[in-house]
Amino acid sequence: MTQARAVSTLVLGGSGFLGAHVAAAAWKRERSRPEDARGRVVSASREPARGPTFWQPRDAVELVGVDATGGELERVLDELAPARIVCCAAASRISDCERDPARAEAVNVELPRYLARWCAARGARLVHVSTDLVFGASSPASGGFVESDPPAPISVYGASKARGEAAVLSADPHALVVRLPLLFGDSGGRALGASDSLVAAVRAGEQPMLFRDEWRTPLDVSNAAEALSELAESHVAGILHVGGPVRLSRVELGHLVLRAAGKKSAELYGLVRAGTRSEAGLAATRPCDVALDTTRALEHLSVTLLAPREALARRAAGLFRTIP
Ligand SMILES: NC(=O)c1ccc[n+]([C@@H]2O[C@H](COP(=O)([O-])OP(=O)(O)OC[C@H]3O[C@@H](n4cnc5c(N)ncnc54)[C@H](OP(=O)(O)O)[C@@H]3O)[C@@H](O)[C@H]2O)c1
C-alpha cells in the first residue's frame, strides 16, 4: 500500500501577495529533493484560487479553502498535520485596520496565537510573518531597528501585528517571527505591493504621490519568500529582521521602479509627484523611518537579499516591460 506523502509546509494566506511566492519557494525546495523525500505543499486561505500560481506544474501546490478565523481551522490543521506552517495570513492594509480594528485583532493577533498553540502542542514549526510597521513612533539608530528594540507602532495595523508577535512567542518559544520591510515585485498582475501598484497607477494615467519623508529598507517579494522558506527549515527562534540591504525613500524606490519599467529619468517627475505624508494627511498612521537592521538574519541565511536596483533589473525583462 502506498503511504500518502506528509504535508511539509502549509502556507496560510497563500493567495496573498507574499504567500503565493512563499508557496512557490517552498515547492522549489521540495522539488530539489529526491522524489521519495518530497513533502506536500499546501496553500490555504478563504479563496485560495484567487492567488497566482508561481509554481510548476500548476497542481504542484494543493489549494485548501478555509476561513482561519472561523471554527474550521482546527479540523483543517489536524487533517493536514503540517510539519511547518508559514503564516502570511493577515489583515494587511493600514486603512482597513483603522476602519475595522476587530478584524485586525482576529486575523493579526488571535489567529497567530492559535497557530502558535497548535504548533507547540504538535511539535510543528511556526514561522509567523510580521512587519517593520511595529515601529514608527521614533526613528531608528543609524543602521536601522534591531530585534531588541521595543515595538512602538503608530497605527492599528502596526499595534495588532506587535500584539500578534508577542502572542506567538509566548505560546510557542520555538516559533520564529520574521519582520519584513516594504515589499515590491511580481504580484501576478494584481497591482499589489510597492512596484506593481505604482506601475498600475501610472498606466492608468494617475500621477501618484510618493513620499520623500518615508524611509524603508525594501525587499523583493520573491526574495523575501526564499528567505522565509529557508528559515522555515531552520531552528532559528525569536524575532528576526529580514530587510533589504539599502535604505531608500518611497520616491527613490518609485523612481527605480519606473526606470526599470523603461521610463527615462527626465520623465519621472511628470509621472509621479514627490510629497510628504503630512501633505497627504497620512502622517498619523504612516511612520517616517522604519529601516530594519538585518545583521542577525544574515548569520542564518544562505539566500542573498538583493538591493532593489538589482532585483528590479532581474525583473525588467518581464512584467515591467508591459507598461506602455
Ligand atoms: N506587503 C508588504 O509590503 C508587507 C510588508 C511587511 C510585512 N508584510 C506582512 O506580510 C504578510 C503578508 O502580507 P501580504 O502583503 O501578502 O498581504 P495580502 O496580500 O493582503 O495577503 C493576505 C492573505 O491573508 C489571507 N487571509 C486574510 N484573512 C484570512 C482569513 N480569515 N482566513 C484565511 N486567510 C485569510 C488572504 O487570503 P483570502 O482573502 O483568500 O482569505 C491572503 O492570502 C502579512 O503578515 C503582512 O503584515 C507585508
Ligand as a Chemical Component Dictionary entry (heavy atoms), coordinates in Angstrom:
data_LIG
# 
_chem_comp.id                   LIG 
_chem_comp.type                 NON-POLYMER 
_chem_comp.pdbx_formal_charge   0 
_chem_comp.three_letter_code    LIG 
# 
loop_
_chem_comp_atom.comp_id 
_chem_comp_atom.atom_id 
_chem_comp_atom.alt_atom_id 
_chem_comp_atom.type_symbol 
_chem_comp_atom.charge 
_chem_comp_atom.model_Cartn_x 
_chem_comp_atom.model_Cartn_y 
_chem_comp_atom.model_Cartn_z 
_chem_comp_atom.pdbx_ordinal 
LIG N1  N1  N 0  3.105  43.665 1.525 1  
LIG C1  C1  C 0  4.067  44.258 2.210 2  
LIG O1  O1  O 0  4.719  45.218 1.737 3  
LIG C2  C2  C 0  4.420  43.738 3.591 4  
LIG C3  C3  C 0  5.444  44.381 4.279 5  
LIG C4  C4  C 0  5.805  43.906 5.545 6  
LIG C5  C5  C 0  5.147  42.819 6.092 7  
LIG N2  N2  N 1  4.122  42.243 5.417 8  
LIG C6  C6  C 0  3.445  41.112 6.056 9  
LIG O2  O2  O 0  3.415  40.028 5.157 10 
LIG C7  C7  C 0  2.239  39.249 5.379 11 
LIG C8  C8  C 0  1.515  39.056 4.065 12 
LIG O3  O3  O 0  1.162  40.339 3.556 13 
LIG P1  P1  P 0  0.587  40.499 2.073 14 
LIG O4  O4  O 0  1.002  41.831 1.585 15 
LIG O5  O5  O -1 0.873  39.281 1.274 16 
LIG O6  O6  O 0  -0.979 40.558 2.389 17 
LIG P2  P2  P 0  -2.203 40.186 1.442 18 
LIG O7  O7  O 0  -1.825 40.236 0.009 19 
LIG O8  O8  O 0  -3.332 41.029 1.928 20 
LIG O9  O9  O 0  -2.494 38.667 1.811 21 
LIG C9  C9  C 0  -3.148 38.314 2.994 22 
LIG C10 C10 C 0  -3.532 36.849 2.910 23 
LIG O10 O10 O 0  -4.277 36.524 4.094 24 
LIG C11 C11 C 0  -5.393 35.747 3.692 25 
LIG N3  N3  N 0  -6.437 35.894 4.709 26 
LIG C12 C12 C 0  -6.940 37.041 5.214 27 
LIG N4  N4  N 0  -7.910 36.768 6.107 28 
LIG C13 C13 C 0  -7.992 35.415 6.164 29 
LIG C14 C14 C 0  -8.812 34.510 6.896 30 
LIG N5  N5  N 0  -9.747 34.935 7.756 31 
LIG N6  N6  N 0  -8.629 33.187 6.699 32 
LIG C15 C15 C 0  -7.705 32.723 5.820 33 
LIG N7  N7  N 0  -6.902 33.532 5.110 34 
LIG C16 C16 C 0  -7.053 34.863 5.270 35 
LIG C17 C17 C 0  -5.786 36.313 2.326 36 
LIG O11 O11 O 0  -6.468 35.400 1.522 37 
LIG P3  P3  P 0  -8.055 35.343 1.288 38 
LIG O12 O12 O 0  -8.526 36.735 1.062 39 
LIG O13 O13 O 0  -8.195 34.400 0.118 40 
LIG O14 O14 O 0  -8.587 34.750 2.547 41 
LIG C18 C18 C 0  -4.398 36.488 1.722 42 
LIG O15 O15 O 0  -3.970 35.247 1.186 43 
LIG C19 C19 C 0  1.438  39.987 6.442 44 
LIG O16 O16 O 0  1.714  39.423 7.702 45 
LIG C20 C20 C 0  1.988  41.396 6.409 46 
LIG O17 O17 O 0  1.865  42.005 7.670 47 
LIG C21 C21 C 0  3.746  42.655 4.170 48 
# 
loop_
_chem_comp_bond.comp_id 
_chem_comp_bond.atom_id_1 
_chem_comp_bond.atom_id_2 
_chem_comp_bond.value_order 
_chem_comp_bond.pdbx_ordinal 
LIG N1  C1  SING 1  
LIG C1  O1  DOUB 2  
LIG C1  C2  SING 3  
LIG C2  C3  SING 4  
LIG C2  C21 DOUB 5  
LIG C3  C4  DOUB 6  
LIG C4  C5  SING 7  
LIG C5  N2  DOUB 8  
LIG N2  C6  SING 9  
LIG N2  C21 SING 10 
LIG C6  O2  SING 11 
LIG C6  C20 SING 12 
LIG O2  C7  SING 13 
LIG C7  C8  SING 14 
LIG C7  C19 SING 15 
LIG C8  O3  SING 16 
LIG O3  P1  SING 17 
LIG P1  O4  DOUB 18 
LIG P1  O5  SING 19 
LIG P1  O6  SING 20 
LIG O6  P2  SING 21 
LIG P2  O7  DOUB 22 
LIG P2  O8  SING 23 
LIG P2  O9  SING 24 
LIG O9  C9  SING 25 
LIG C9  C10 SING 26 
LIG C10 O10 SING 27 
LIG C10 C18 SING 28 
LIG O10 C11 SING 29 
LIG C11 N3  SING 30 
LIG C11 C17 SING 31 
LIG N3  C12 SING 32 
LIG N3  C16 SING 33 
LIG C12 N4  DOUB 34 
LIG N4  C13 SING 35 
LIG C13 C14 SING 36 
LIG C13 C16 DOUB 37 
LIG C14 N5  SING 38 
LIG C14 N6  DOUB 39 
LIG N6  C15 SING 40 
LIG C15 N7  DOUB 41 
LIG N7  C16 SING 42 
LIG C17 O11 SING 43 
LIG C17 C18 SING 44 
LIG O11 P3  SING 45 
LIG P3  O12 DOUB 46 
LIG P3  O13 SING 47 
LIG P3  O14 SING 48 
LIG C18 O15 SING 49 
LIG C19 O16 SING 50 
LIG C19 C20 SING 51 
LIG C20 O17 SING 52 
# 
